[in-house]
Amino acid sequence: SSLRVLGSVGEPINPEAWRWYREVIGAGSTPIVDTWWQTETGSIMISPLPGVTAPKPGAAMTPLPGISAQVVDEEGHPVRPAGDSAVVGYLVLDQPWPSMLRGIWGDMERYKATYWARYAEQGWYFAGDGAKLDADGDLWVLGRVDDVMNVSGHRISTAEVESALVGHSGVAEAAVVGANDETTGQGIVAFVILTADTTDTGAALVDELKAEVAREISPIARPREIHVVPELPKTRSGKIMRRLLRDVAEGRELGDTSTLVDPHVFEAIRASRA
């Protein structure tokens, strides 16, 4: 009864987790402030405003007063929703702000290449995140550009596929990556942790989950593979290391695992794919 607001930071919160957070922790009424910002931006850039913006599970909503952000395509053209459909693009900050990053100590060229080179002509800061605008003009952050998959020319975010998977009653947690595919460019590969009371862990459940994703998003988003695993690789701050899951999905040697809570988790993940 003493809670007035719930916060969420880090990775974009998927709608299912948002609803659980509000219903279980927030007693169904406490507003959720799921903020978007980066260490490099120095302060919160995009956020819902309790009492001002309507609750929308999973949406970052709007830039805060004084902050100017856009979702643009590869060439820097602003994307606009097509009817009721959201259009995926790249998140940029198109005006300077008081706490903006001014450089990287000892490596100004890296600073320019990482944050400014992509849209140098326009002078925009590129956040490195994919994003979309919905029909209401609200902004959804989809995660790092590496987490936005290109399947047969369609850009699909890992977050929306993960959200569709955890919407199934048998799935407790999911992580999705794009893996090289000779036919589609990238194929969607999912790793899921099942709920404790789920007894069916075989091919029937996997087919059901694939159908769920196709129904919730579109047939093009149907995962190529779904693997049931006991655990997901996470950093000490709780972020899923999709980069390493991509290594597994593509059969490569693992990259740096020093930031993982438990590097041995990959033994079980590899066993699930055998």
N, C-alpha and C positions, 0 to 999 in steps of 0.2 A: 504493500500500500504506500510505501515511501518512495517508490520509483517514479521519477518524472519524465525521464528520457532514456532510451537505450542507444548505445553507440555501436558502430561496426566499422572497422578499418581493415586494410590489407587487401585481399582479393575481393572482387565483386561478390556480394552475397546472393546466392541463388534464391528464387522466389519461395521454394519449399522451406529452406532454412529461415528465410525472413518470416514466413507465416508461423513456423514453430517458435521462433524467438519472441514474436509478439504475443502469441497465444499462451505459451507456457511461462516465459519469463516476465512478459509484460501484461499478463492477465487480460489479454485481448483488447487493451485500450492504450497502452503506453506507446507514444510515438517512437519510431526508429530513425536515427540519423546515421545513414550509411554514407560516410564522407569519401570523396575522392581527392587525393592530393599525393604528392611525392616528397621525399626528403629534399629533392632538388627545388621544389616550388616554395618550400619554406613555410607554407601555411595551407589551410584547407582552400580548395578551389571550387569544388562542386559539391552540393549537399541539399537534401530536403530541408525545409524550414518548418518545424512543428507549428501548427496553427495557421500556417500560410499555404503550404502546398499540400495537396491531397495525398494520402498514403498510396504508394504504388510499389508492390513487392519487387525488389530487384533493380529498380531504377535509381540512378544517381541524381536525377531530376534536373536542376538548373545551376548555372554558375552563380556564385554568391555576388552580391552587389560590389561593383568595382572590378569584377573579373570578366574577361571576354574570352569565350571558348567557341570553337566550331567543330563540326564533324565534316571532313572533306574527303574527296577521292584522291587517287594517285597524283592527279595533275593539280590538285589544290582547289577544285571547284566544290563549293558547299553542297552537301547531299541534302535531299529533301524527301520526306516520306512519300511513298507512292500509294495513295489511297489509305487503306488501313494497314499497309505493310511498312515495317521499319526498313530503312536503308543503312547498310553497314559501310563504314568508312574509317577514317583515322582521326584521333582526337588531337587538336592543336589549340594552343593559346595564342590568340592573334593580336593581343595588345600587352605591353609591359605591365608588371605588377610590382608592388613595393618590395616583396620578399624574394624576388627572382634570383636564381643562381647566376653568378657573374663569371664563373670559370671553374676549372679543375686545377688545383695546385700543381704546378710544374708540367701541365699538359694541356695547354689551351687548344691545340689542334684536335685533341680527342673531344674536348668540350664542344667545339664547333661541329665536328663530324657526327657526334651522337645526338645533339639536341637541335641543331640549326641547319644542317646540310640538306636534309630532305626537302624542306620548303624555304631554301635560302632566298630565292627570288622574291617571295612574299614577306620574308622577315618574320616567320612564325616559329614558335617553339613547338617542336614535335615531342609529345609525351611518350611515344613508344607504345601507346595503347590503341587497340581497336575500339570503336564505339559505334552507336547507332542512334538515330532519332526516331521516335515513334510518331504515330499519327497526331498526338497531342503536342508534339514539339519537345517532349521530354527526352533527356539524354540518358543512355544506358552505356556504361563502360563494360567492355567485353573482355578485358584483360590484355596482356602483352600481345603485340602483333604476332609473335611466334605462336600464340595461343588461338589465333584466328586461322582456320584451315581453309584451303582452297580445294574444293571437291568438284571436279568437272566444271570449273569456272564459277562456282557458287561459293561465296565466303560464308563460312559457318563458324561461330565461336564455340570454343570448348565449353564455355559457361552454359550456353543454352542447351547443349546436348547433355551435360551433367545434370542440369535442372530437370530435364525430361526423364532421365534415369532415376534420380532420387524421388521423383514424383510417383514411382512405382512403390507399392507397399512393401515389397521385399528387399528394397535397396536402402542401406543406411548411408552410404557414401560412394561417390564416384569420381574418377579422374579420367579425362579424355585427352588424347593426343592425335595429331595427324601424322601418318606414316606414309612414306613414298609408295606410290601405286602406279604401275605401268599404264593402267587404263584410265584412271580418274585424276591423276596427278598426285593427289593425297587420298588415303583411305582413313576412315575414322576408326580408331582403336580405343576401346574403353576398358577400364579396370574398375571393378565394383566390389564393395564390401556389402555383404548381405546382412539383413537384420537377424537378431538372435533366434527369432521364431520361424525363420524361413527354412523349410526342410527340403524343398525341391531346388537342387543346385545344378541340374543337368541341362541337356540341350533344349528341353522344352522351355525352361525359364529363359535361357539366352534368346531363343526365338521370340518369346513374349516381350522381352526387353527391346529387342531390335524393332519389333512392330510398334511398341509404345513410342519410341523416338520418331519413327516414320509418321505416326499419327499426330504427335504433338508438334512436330516441326515441319517436315516434308519428307517424301520418299528419298530425296537426295541425301538426307542427313542420316539415313539408316546406317548404323555402324557396320564396318566390315568384320570386326572381331569384338567380342566381349569376353573378358576373362574375370572369373570370380577369384578374388584374392583375400587373404586374411588381414592384410594391412597395406597402407599406402605410404610411399616414401615422403617424409615431411621434414622440414627444417625445424630448428628449435623454436622458431616463432610460429610454427603451425602451418606454414605454406607448403603446398604439394609441389614436389620437384618434377614437373612435367618434362623438363629437359631430359632427365634420366629415364623416365618412362618411354620417351621417344627413342632413346638408345635401345631399350629393350624391344620395343615394337619393330625396330628396323634391324635388330640382330647385331648391333654394334657393341663394342666394349664400352663399359660405363665411363662417364666423365667423372669429374671431381665429386666425391661423396662425403667430403670432410664436414659439411654443414648439416648432415642428416642426423636425426636423433638416433636412428638405428640403421646403419648401413647394411646389416644382415637381412633386412626385409626383402632384398632382391633375390635371395635364395628361394624364398617362398613364392615370389612373383614369377621367377623363371620356371619353377616347378609347375605352376598353374598353366603355363603355356606349353609344357612338354606333351 
